[in-house]
């Protein structure tokens, strides 16, 4: 019986160590893969932020053109009726159009700036997540490595204990006694 238990203990230890090594490698590779995905997501968030900023710049230019068109139309209409366009209620109306339009343009630009800032924060969060994934993968690798060493030491202790028992002429009847 003792002759069978020793190879079984060694084979079991080998399988356990192999499994721990596979888990260690999977943990490390999983962390690296998650970090690669996080970097991709961060790059996409930055791209979206740039897009939002550029889009708002285009919208702001379009809004400014619309303001300029409205001012031009207002001046043309007032001039066609013979009013003095540089003073009075007509100038006040044109000033109101310019002020309102300028506020619209500023809000559009601000929306783009805020959108880009939010996407930069999102990218930073993705990158931090990627770093954490690498750290978690490395920690898993180390834990599984320690588990493999522990398994080998446990088996060595069992085999040493079996030799002590055998040297006294008694064989264990169960694996727990080995």
Z-matrix of the N, CA and C atoms (Angstrom, degrees):
N
C 1 1.446
C 2 1.519 1 110.70
N 3 1.317 2 118.51 1 -42.01
C 4 1.449 3 122.89 2 -179.46
C 5 1.518 4 111.93 3 -63.90
N 6 1.324 5 116.99 4 -32.81
C 7 1.461 6 120.87 5 -179.75
C 8 1.523 7 111.14 6 -68.31
N 9 1.312 8 117.51 7 -26.10
C 10 1.463 9 121.62 8 179.68
C 11 1.530 10 110.49 9 -84.13
N 12 1.323 11 116.51 10 -36.12
C 13 1.466 12 119.49 11 -176.40
C 14 1.521 13 113.12 12 -65.76
N 15 1.312 14 118.11 13 -37.61
C 16 1.465 15 120.40 14 -177.92
C 17 1.527 16 111.39 15 -62.25
N 18 1.334 17 120.13 16 -51.09
C 19 1.471 18 118.85 17 177.49
C 20 1.525 19 112.51 18 -62.81
N 21 1.347 20 117.22 19 -34.82
C 22 1.459 21 119.77 20 177.96
C 23 1.530 22 110.86 21 -64.93
N 24 1.320 23 117.05 22 -42.91
C 25 1.464 24 120.38 23 177.80
C 26 1.529 25 110.75 24 -62.40
N 27 1.316 26 116.49 25 -42.53
C 28 1.468 27 120.23 26 -179.54
C 29 1.531 28 110.20 27 -66.92
N 30 1.325 29 117.42 28 -43.46
C 31 1.470 30 121.05 29 179.03
C 32 1.531 31 110.41 30 -64.27
N 33 1.311 32 115.79 31 -43.27
C 34 1.471 33 119.87 32 178.57
C 35 1.519 34 110.90 33 -62.25
N 36 1.305 35 115.41 34 -41.41
C 37 1.473 36 119.63 35 177.90
C 38 1.524 37 110.33 36 -63.85
N 39 1.319 38 116.77 37 -43.41
C 40 1.467 39 120.57 38 178.81
C 41 1.519 40 111.58 39 -59.32
N 42 1.330 41 116.63 40 -44.88
C 43 1.465 42 120.21 41 178.51
C 44 1.519 43 111.88 42 -65.02
N 45 1.311 44 116.45 43 -40.07
C 46 1.457 45 120.10 44 179.63
C 47 1.535 46 110.81 45 -65.87
N 48 1.327 47 116.34 46 -43.19
C 49 1.466 48 120.60 47 178.61
C 50 1.526 49 110.02 48 -64.31
N 51 1.335 50 115.95 49 -42.16
C 52 1.467 51 119.89 50 178.45
C 53 1.539 52 110.08 51 -61.77
N 54 1.322 53 116.90 52 -44.94
C 55 1.466 54 120.69 53 177.83
C 56 1.517 55 112.04 54 -61.34
N 57 1.325 56 116.21 55 -41.67
C 58 1.470 57 119.64 56 177.84
C 59 1.525 58 111.02 57 -64.35
N 60 1.331 59 116.37 58 -39.89
C 61 1.467 60 120.01 59 178.35
C 62 1.528 61 110.60 60 -64.29
N 63 1.324 62 116.71 61 -41.15
C 64 1.470 63 120.28 62 177.93
C 65 1.529 64 110.80 63 -64.45
N 66 1.324 65 116.67 64 -42.74
C 67 1.466 66 120.40 65 177.65
C 68 1.528 67 111.32 66 -63.52
N 69 1.336 68 116.18 67 -39.07
C 70 1.466 69 120.11 68 178.31
C 71 1.518 70 110.61 69 -62.04
N 72 1.325 71 115.59 70 -45.85
C 73 1.461 72 120.01 71 -179.75
C 74 1.530 73 110.22 72 -65.54
N 75 1.319 74 117.57 73 -42.68
C 76 1.465 75 121.13 74 179.72
C 77 1.528 76 110.81 75 -63.69
N 78 1.315 77 116.64 76 -38.64
C 79 1.460 78 120.08 77 178.84
C 80 1.526 79 110.65 78 -63.81
N 81 1.312 80 116.54 79 -45.60
C 82 1.466 81 120.38 80 -179.49
C 83 1.529 82 111.11 81 -65.97
N 84 1.325 83 116.97 82 -46.64
C 85 1.465 84 120.81 83 179.89
C 86 1.525 85 110.44 84 -64.96
N 87 1.322 86 117.08 85 -38.34
C 88 1.461 87 120.61 86 177.53
C 89 1.523 88 111.73 87 -61.63
N 90 1.328 89 116.33 88 -41.83
C 91 1.457 90 120.33 89 176.82
C 92 1.515 91 111.71 90 -63.00
N 93 1.334 92 116.10 91 -42.81
C 94 1.469 93 120.12 92 179.21
C 95 1.529 94 110.82 93 -65.43
N 96 1.318 95 116.76 94 -41.33
C 97 1.468 96 120.72 95 178.97
C 98 1.523 97 110.70 96 -63.34
N 99 1.311 98 116.55 97 -43.87
C 100 1.466 99 119.99 98 177.99
C 101 1.526 100 110.88 99 -63.20
N 102 1.327 101 116.97 100 -36.25
C 103 1.465 102 120.03 101 178.13
C 104 1.527 103 110.85 102 -66.98
N 105 1.323 104 116.97 103 -39.15
C 106 1.472 105 120.92 104 177.38
C 107 1.522 106 109.83 105 -63.32
N 108 1.325 107 116.35 106 -44.16
C 109 1.472 108 120.12 107 177.45
C 110 1.533 109 111.09 108 -62.84
N 111 1.315 110 116.54 109 -40.05
C 112 1.470 111 120.27 110 179.52
C 113 1.527 112 110.30 111 -64.46
N 114 1.329 113 117.24 112 -40.22
C 115 1.466 114 119.81 113 178.79
C 116 1.529 115 110.59 114 -65.63
N 117 1.328 116 116.64 115 -38.32
C 118 1.472 117 120.29 116 176.15
C 119 1.531 118 109.90 117 -61.22
N 120 1.327 119 116.04 118 -47.59
C 121 1.469 120 120.02 119 179.26
C 122 1.526 121 111.08 120 -61.48
N 123 1.326 122 117.39 121 -38.52
C 124 1.462 123 120.75 122 178.58
C 125 1.528 124 110.36 123 -64.67
N 126 1.328 125 116.05 124 -43.77
C 127 1.471 126 119.59 125 178.98
C 128 1.530 127 110.58 126 -62.47
N 129 1.314 128 116.50 127 -40.24
C 130 1.470 129 119.78 128 178.75
C 131 1.530 130 111.00 129 -66.54
N 132 1.317 131 117.40 130 -38.99
C 133 1.470 132 120.54 131 177.78
C 134 1.530 133 110.15 132 -63.11
N 135 1.330 134 116.73 133 -42.11
C 136 1.463 135 119.48 134 177.53
C 137 1.524 136 110.96 135 -64.23
N 138 1.318 137 116.01 136 -41.04
C 139 1.462 138 120.29 137 177.59
C 140 1.538 139 109.89 138 -60.11
N 141 1.338 140 116.22 139 -45.54
C 142 1.470 141 120.29 140 179.01
C 143 1.523 142 111.02 141 -62.65
N 144 1.339 143 117.19 142 -37.79
C 145 1.459 144 120.75 143 177.17
C 146 1.523 145 111.53 144 -63.17
N 147 1.328 146 116.23 145 -44.09
C 148 1.470 147 120.01 146 176.95
C 149 1.520 148 110.64 147 -62.36
N 150 1.338 149 115.48 148 -40.85
C 151 1.459 150 120.02 149 178.87
C 152 1.536 151 110.83 150 -61.63
N 153 1.338 152 116.30 151 -45.84
C 154 1.472 153 119.84 152 179.79
C 155 1.525 154 111.26 153 -60.19
N 156 1.323 155 116.24 154 -40.96
C 157 1.470 156 120.27 155 -179.99
C 158 1.531 157 110.25 156 -65.98
N 159 1.322 158 116.74 157 -46.96
C 160 1.473 159 120.06 158 -179.72
C 161 1.527 160 111.20 159 -64.43
N 162 1.335 161 115.85 160 -39.58
C 163 1.459 162 120.04 161 178.33
C 164 1.529 163 110.74 162 -62.24
N 165 1.328 164 116.17 163 -43.43
C 166 1.469 165 118.65 164 179.94
C 167 1.529 166 111.36 165 -67.69
N 168 1.337 167 117.10 166 -33.37
C 169 1.471 168 119.48 167 176.14
C 170 1.529 169 110.80 168 -63.16
N 171 1.328 170 116.25 169 -42.53
C 172 1.473 171 120.25 170 177.93
C 173 1.526 172 110.08 171 -64.78
N 174 1.334 173 116.56 172 -45.78
C 175 1.464 174 120.07 173 179.13
C 176 1.530 175 111.42 174 -61.84
N 177 1.334 176 117.07 175 -37.15
C 178 1.467 177 120.47 176 179.10
C 179 1.531 178 110.58 177 -66.97
N 180 1.338 179 115.99 178 -41.60
C 181 1.477 180 118.32 179 177.13
C 182 1.522 181 111.01 180 -63.53
N 183 1.335 182 116.31 181 -39.54
C 184 1.468 183 119.80 182 178.31
C 185 1.534 184 110.61 183 -64.86
N 186 1.324 185 116.39 184 -41.77
C 187 1.462 186 120.39 185 179.15
C 188 1.527 187 110.21 186 -64.96
N 189 1.325 188 117.37 187 -39.43
C 190 1.467 189 120.45 188 178.40
C 191 1.525 190 110.77 189 -65.18
N 192 1.314 191 116.66 190 -39.00
C 193 1.473 192 119.75 191 176.59
C 194 1.524 193 110.82 192 -63.36
N 195 1.329 194 115.78 193 -39.32
C 196 1.465 195 119.82 194 178.04
C 197 1.531 196 110.80 195 -64.33
N 198 1.316 197 116.96 196 -41.29
C 199 1.472 198 120.69 197 176.72
C 200 1.527 199 109.43 198 -61.42
N 201 1.313 200 116.06 199 -47.59
C 202 1.474 201 119.64 200 179.91
C 203 1.531 202 111.11 201 -60.72
N 204 1.339 203 116.59 202 -39.12
C 205 1.471 204 120.84 203 177.92
C 206 1.525 205 110.85 204 -63.85
N 207 1.347 206 116.16 205 -43.92
C 208 1.468 207 119.75 206 -179.73
C 209 1.532 208 111.35 207 -64.92
N 210 1.326 209 116.78 208 -39.67
C 211 1.466 210 120.56 209 178.20
C 212 1.529 211 109.39 210 -64.61
N 213 1.312 212 115.81 211 -44.86
C 214 1.467 213 119.75 212 178.83
C 215 1.518 214 112.32 213 -61.35
N 216 1.327 215 116.44 214 -43.31
C 217 1.471 216 120.14 215 178.29
C 218 1.527 217 110.96 216 -63.54
N 219 1.340 218 115.50 217 -41.50
C 220 1.469 219 119.44 218 179.48
C 221 1.520 220 111.40 219 -63.17
N 222 1.311 221 116.24 220 -43.21
C 223 1.480 222 119.42 221 179.19
C 224 1.530 223 110.99 222 -67.03
N 225 1.313 224 115.90 223 -40.09
C 226 1.471 225 119.20 224 179.86
C 227 1.529 226 110.63 225 -64.32
N 228 1.339 227 115.50 226 -43.78
C 229 1.471 228 119.06 227 -179.91
C 230 1.526 229 110.59 228 -63.91
N 231 1.326 230 116.87 229 -42.72
C 232 1.464 231 120.38 230 -179.90
C 233 1.524 232 110.15 231 -66.83
N 234 1.321 233 116.95 232 -41.12
C 235 1.460 234 120.20 233 179.21
C 236 1.511 235 112.23 234 -65.53
N 237 1.314 236 117.17 235 -34.86
C 238 1.463 237 121.06 236 179.73
C 239 1.526 238 111.40 237 -66.67
N 240 1.315 239 117.05 238 -27.92
C 241 1.471 240 120.20 239 179.46
C 242 1.522 241 111.96 240 -88.42
N 243 1.320 242 116.82 241 -5.83
C 244 1.434 243 120.60 242 177.32
C 245 1.517 244 114.91 243 91.90
N 246 1.351 245 118.41 244 7.03
C 247 1.467 246 120.52 245 178.65
C 248 1.523 247 110.20 246 -75.91
N 249 1.316 248 115.29 247 155.41
C 250 1.467 249 121.72 248 173.89
C 251 1.528 250 107.42 249 -78.94
N 252 1.309 251 117.10 250 114.10
C 253 1.475 252 120.48 251 -173.93
C 254 1.523 253 112.82 252 -78.74
N 255 1.283 254 119.69 253 -14.54
C 256 1.458 255 121.85 254 -176.04
C 257 1.506 256 114.36 255 -89.31
N 258 1.313 257 118.99 256 -0.58
C 259 1.466 258 118.59 257 -177.79
C 260 1.520 259 110.79 258 -150.84
N 261 1.332 260 115.00 259 168.30
C 262 1.457 261 121.68 260 173.44
C 263 1.513 262 114.24 261 76.93
N 264 1.338 263 114.16 262 -157.91
C 265 1.455 264 121.21 263 -173.23
C 266 1.524 265 112.14 264 -65.28
N 267 1.298 266 118.10 265 -29.66
C 268 1.479 267 119.73 266 178.51
C 269 1.528 268 109.34 267 -68.30
N 270 1.324 269 116.94 268 -43.35
C 271 1.474 270 119.38 269 177.61
C 272 1.522 271 110.19 270 -64.90
N 273 1.331 272 117.11 271 -36.86
C 274 1.469 273 120.16 272 177.39
C 275 1.530 274 110.75 273 -62.37
N 276 1.326 275 115.95 274 -42.46
C 277 1.473 276 119.76 275 178.62
C 278 1.528 277 110.53 276 -63.61
N 279 1.318 278 117.34 277 -41.97
C 280 1.474 279 120.87 278 178.56
C 281 1.526 280 110.09 279 -65.43
N 282 1.325 281 117.45 280 -41.05
C 283 1.468 282 121.06 281 177.41
C 284 1.530 283 110.55 282 -60.95
N 285 1.321 284 117.42 283 -40.29
C 286 1.472 285 121.28 284 177.65
C 287 1.526 286 111.15 285 -62.99
N 288 1.323 287 116.21 286 -41.59
C 289 1.476 288 119.79 287 177.82
C 290 1.525 289 109.74 288 -62.28
N 291 1.330 290 117.29 289 -44.25
C 292 1.468 291 121.58 290 -179.76
C 293 1.521 292 110.81 291 -63.66
N 294 1.330 293 117.58 292 -45.31
C 295 1.469 294 120.99 293 179.78
C 296 1.525 295 111.12 294 -62.45
N 297 1.323 296 115.75 295 -48.93
C 298 1.467 297 119.99 296 -179.21
C 299 1.524 298 110.60 297 -61.83
N 300 1.313 299 116.23 298 -44.40
C 301 1.470 300 120.16 299 179.35
C 302 1.512 301 112.60 300 -64.47
N 303 1.327 302 115.95 301 -39.30
C 304 1.469 303 120.01 302 179.09
C 305 1.526 304 110.85 303 -64.35
N 306 1.332 305 115.90 304 -38.48
C 307 1.468 306 119.12 305 176.87
C 308 1.520 307 111.12 306 -65.33
N 309 1.333 308 117.03 307 -41.29
C 310 1.467 309 120.82 308 177.20
C 311 1.522 310 110.60 309 -59.85
N 312 1.326 311 116.17 310 -46.52
C 313 1.470 312 120.86 311 179.82
C 314 1.533 313 110.39 312 -60.70
N 315 1.321 314 116.96 313 -44.64
C 316 1.470 315 120.94 314 -179.93
C 317 1.526 316 111.16 315 -63.26
N 318 1.329 317 117.16 316 -41.13
C 319 1.469 318 120.17 317 179.18
C 320 1.524 319 111.41 318 -66.04
N 321 1.317 320 116.40 319 -38.65
C 322 1.474 321 119.63 320 178.26
C 323 1.528 322 109.72 321 -63.55
N 324 1.329 323 117.13 322 -44.65
C 325 1.473 324 120.70 323 178.76
C 326 1.532 325 110.77 324 -64.12
N 327 1.313 326 116.12 325 -40.96
C 328 1.461 327 120.13 326 179.45
C 329 1.532 328 110.79 327 -63.51
N 330 1.322 329 116.43 328 -40.48
C 331 1.469 330 120.19 329 177.55
C 332 1.531 331 110.15 330 -59.21
N 333 1.320 332 117.33 331 -41.00
C 334 1.465 333 120.78 332 177.29
C 335 1.519 334 112.30 333 -65.42
N 336 1.338 335 116.34 334 -42.31
C 337 1.464 336 120.22 335 178.48
C 338 1.528 337 111.32 336 -62.82
N 339 1.322 338 115.85 337 -43.78
C 340 1.468 339 120.17 338 179.69
C 341 1.525 340 110.43 339 -65.95
N 342 1.333 341 116.90 340 -42.33
C 343 1.467 342 120.29 341 178.66
C 344 1.520 343 111.61 342 -60.55
N 345 1.325 344 116.43 343 -43.11
C 346 1.466 345 119.94 344 178.52
C 347 1.519 346 110.35 345 -65.08
N 348 1.336 347 117.75 346 -43.76
C 349 1.459 348 121.43 347 179.04
C 350 1.533 349 110.96 348 -59.69
N 351 1.341 350 117.05 349 -43.77
C 352 1.471 351 120.82 350 179.32
C 353 1.523 352 110.66 351 -61.69
N 354 1.316 353 116.84 352 -41.03
C 355 1.467 354 120.23 353 179.98
C 356 1.525 355 111.14 354 -69.14
N 357 1.335 356 117.72 355 -32.79
C 358 1.462 357 119.95 356 175.64
C 359 1.524 358 110.27 357 -66.11
N 360 1.329 359 116.52 358 -40.10
C 361 1.469 360 120.30 359 176.60
C 362 1.530 361 110.38 360 -63.45
N 363 1.316 362 115.83 361 -41.52
C 364 1.459 363 120.96 362 178.00
C 365 1.534 364 110.15 363 -61.29
N 366 1.321 365 117.09 364 -43.37
C 367 1.465 366 121.20 365 178.72
C 368 1.523 367 110.89 366 -61.96
N 369 1.327 368 116.16 367 -41.17
C 370 1.466 369 120.27 368 178.44
C 371 1.528 370 110.22 369 -62.51
N 372 1.314 371 116.39 370 -41.37
C 373 1.471 372 120.25 371 179.07
C 374 1.523 373 110.53 372 -63.89
N 375 1.334 374 117.36 373 -41.35
C 376 1.470 375 120.14 374 177.00
C 377 1.524 376 110.73 375 -60.99
N 378 1.317 377 116.72 376 -44.05
C 379 1.468 378 120.03 377 -178.61
C 380 1.529 379 111.06 378 -64.92
N 381 1.327 380 116.83 379 -39.97
C 382 1.461 381 119.44 380 176.24
C 383 1.523 382 110.83 381 -62.85
N 384 1.323 383 115.94 382 -40.36
C 385 1.464 384 119.90 383 176.53
C 386 1.517 385 111.37 384 -61.95
N 387 1.328 386 116.69 385 -38.01
C 388 1.464 387 120.51 386 177.74
C 389 1.519 388 111.93 387 -64.88
N 390 1.341 389 115.97 388 -41.67
C 391 1.465 390 119.52 389 177.02
C 392 1.527 391 110.76 390 -63.59
N 393 1.319 392 116.13 391 -40.61
C 394 1.469 393 119.77 392 178.28
C 395 1.524 394 110.90 393 -65.22
N 396 1.339 395 116.82 394 -36.70
C 397 1.467 396 119.95 395 178.66
C 398 1.523 397 110.25 396 -64.06
N 399 1.316 398 117.68 397 -40.58
C 400 1.473 399 121.09 398 178.18
C 401 1.523 400 109.72 399 -64.27
N 402 1.335 401 116.20 400 -44.36
C 403 1.463 402 119.45 401 179.84
C 404 1.526 403 111.03 402 -63.47
N 405 1.326 404 116.64 403 -41.51
C 406 1.466 405 120.25 404 178.81
C 407 1.524 406 110.47 405 -65.10
N 408 1.332 407 116.64 406 -41.37
C 409 1.464 408 120.24 407 177.87
C 410 1.523 409 111.78 408 -62.51
N 411 1.330 410 116.31 409 -42.68
C 412 1.464 411 120.20 410 178.49
C 413 1.526 412 111.31 411 -66.72
N 414 1.326 413 116.35 412 -39.58
C 415 1.470 414 119.60 413 177.57
C 416 1.525 415 110.45 414 -63.54
N 417 1.347 416 116.61 415 -42.22
C 418 1.469 417 120.08 416 177.10
C 419 1.514 418 111.33 417 -61.56
N 420 1.335 419 115.66 418 -42.06
C 421 1.468 420 119.85 419 177.94
C 422 1.528 421 110.06 420 -59.33
N 423 1.327 422 116.92 421 -45.09
C 424 1.464 423 120.44 422 -178.90
C 425 1.529 424 111.48 423 -65.65
N 426 1.326 425 116.09 424 -40.47
C 427 1.469 426 119.85 425 179.92
C 428 1.523 427 110.58 426 -63.89
N 429 1.330 428 116.48 427 -45.41
C 430 1.465 429 118.95 428 179.46
C 431 1.525 430 111.27 429 -67.17
N 432 1.322 431 117.08 430 -32.27
C 433 1.465 432 119.93 431 175.55
C 434 1.527 433 110.97 432 -64.63
N 435 1.345 434 116.23 433 -43.29
C 436 1.464 435 120.06 434 177.30
C 437 1.529 436 110.84 435 -64.94
N 438 1.340 437 115.97 436 -35.41
C 439 1.464 438 119.59 437 178.18
C 440 1.519 439 109.88 438 -63.49
N 441 1.322 440 117.63 439 -40.41
C 442 1.467 441 120.95 440 179.39
C 443 1.531 442 110.20 441 -63.90
N 444 1.322 443 116.80 442 -44.89
C 445 1.467 444 120.64 443 178.76
C 446 1.524 445 109.98 444 -62.66
N 447 1.319 446 116.53 445 -41.73
C 448 1.459 447 120.84 446 179.14
C 449 1.527 448 111.36 447 -61.77
N 450 1.315 449 116.11 448 -40.43
C 451 1.469 450 120.23 449 179.07
C 452 1.523 451 110.64 450 -62.99
N 453 1.337 452 116.29 451 -43.91
C 454 1.469 453 120.16 452 179.35
C 455 1.528 454 110.20 453 -63.06
N 456 1.330 455 116.54 454 -45.17
C 457 1.463 456 119.46 455 179.69
C 458 1.527 457 111.80 456 -64.18
N 459 1.326 458 117.02 457 -38.14
C 460 1.463 459 121.05 458 178.38
C 461 1.527 460 110.42 459 -63.51
N 462 1.324 461 116.23 460 -44.54
C 463 1.466 462 119.85 461 179.27
C 464 1.521 463 110.68 462 -65.63
N 465 1.334 464 116.83 463 -40.45
C 466 1.464 465 119.58 464 177.99
C 467 1.518 466 110.42 465 -60.83
N 468 1.339 467 115.91 466 -41.54
C 469 1.457 468 119.39 467 177.14
C 470 1.515 469 112.08 468 -62.93
N 471 1.330 470 117.42 469 -40.51
C 472 1.473 471 121.15 470 177.94
C 473 1.524 472 110.97 471 -63.77
N 474 1.325 473 115.80 472 -44.11
C 475 1.469 474 118.90 473 179.90
C 476 1.529 475 111.00 474 -65.44
N 477 1.316 476 116.74 475 -40.05
C 478 1.457 477 120.22 476 177.92
C 479 1.522 478 109.84 477 -62.97
N 480 1.340 479 115.96 478 -42.76
C 481 1.457 480 120.00 479 178.23
C 482 1.522 481 111.85 480 -62.79
N 483 1.336 482 117.18 481 -37.94
C 484 1.470 483 120.66 482 178.68
C 485 1.523 484 110.27 483 -65.32
N 486 1.310 485 117.80 484 -38.80
C 487 1.474 486 120.16 485 179.41
C 488 1.525 487 110.67 486 -65.27
N 489 1.332 488 116.01 487 -39.16
C 490 1.465 489 119.36 488 178.46
C 491 1.518 490 110.57 489 -62.42
N 492 1.351 491 115.08 490 -43.02
C 493 1.462 492 119.61 491 -179.77
C 494 1.528 493 109.49 492 -66.70
N 495 1.330 494 116.64 493 -42.77
C 496 1.473 495 120.97 494 -178.60
C 497 1.529 496 110.34 495 -64.05
N 498 1.313 497 116.64 496 -37.64
C 499 1.467 498 119.55 497 -179.27
C 500 1.529 499 111.56 498 -65.47
N 501 1.325 500 117.18 499 -21.54
C 502 1.464 501 121.08 500 177.36
C 503 1.516 502 111.16 501 -91.38
N 504 1.365 503 116.49 502 -2.36
C 505 1.449 504 120.14 503 176.47
C 506 1.509 505 114.63 504 90.23
N 507 1.296 506 118.77 505 7.52
C 508 1.461 507 121.09 506 179.19
C 509 1.515 508 108.64 507 -117.23
N 510 1.338 509 115.93 508 139.00
C 511 1.472 510 120.63 509 177.67
C 512 1.528 511 109.40 510 -107.62
N 513 1.318 512 116.45 511 146.00
C 514 1.462 513 118.43 512 178.37
C 515 1.528 514 109.95 513 -69.91
N 516 1.300 515 116.02 514 150.28
C 517 1.466 516 120.39 515 179.23
C 518 1.531 517 110.88 516 -98.91
N 519 1.312 518 117.80 517 -16.13
C 520 1.471 519 121.75 518 178.26
C 521 1.518 520 108.61 519 -135.08
N 522 1.333 521 114.47 520 165.12
C 523 1.466 522 118.58 521 177.28
C 524 1.519 523 111.65 522 -64.05
N 525 1.334 524 116.38 523 -30.78
C 526 1.457 525 120.03 524 -178.99
C 527 1.533 526 111.11 525 -66.75
N 528 1.315 527 116.16 526 -29.97
C 529 1.460 528 118.79 527 179.25
C 530 1.516 529 110.87 528 -81.42
N 531 1.323 530 118.22 529 -15.77
C 532 1.454 531 121.36 530 -174.80
C 533 1.462 532 110.82 531 -68.46
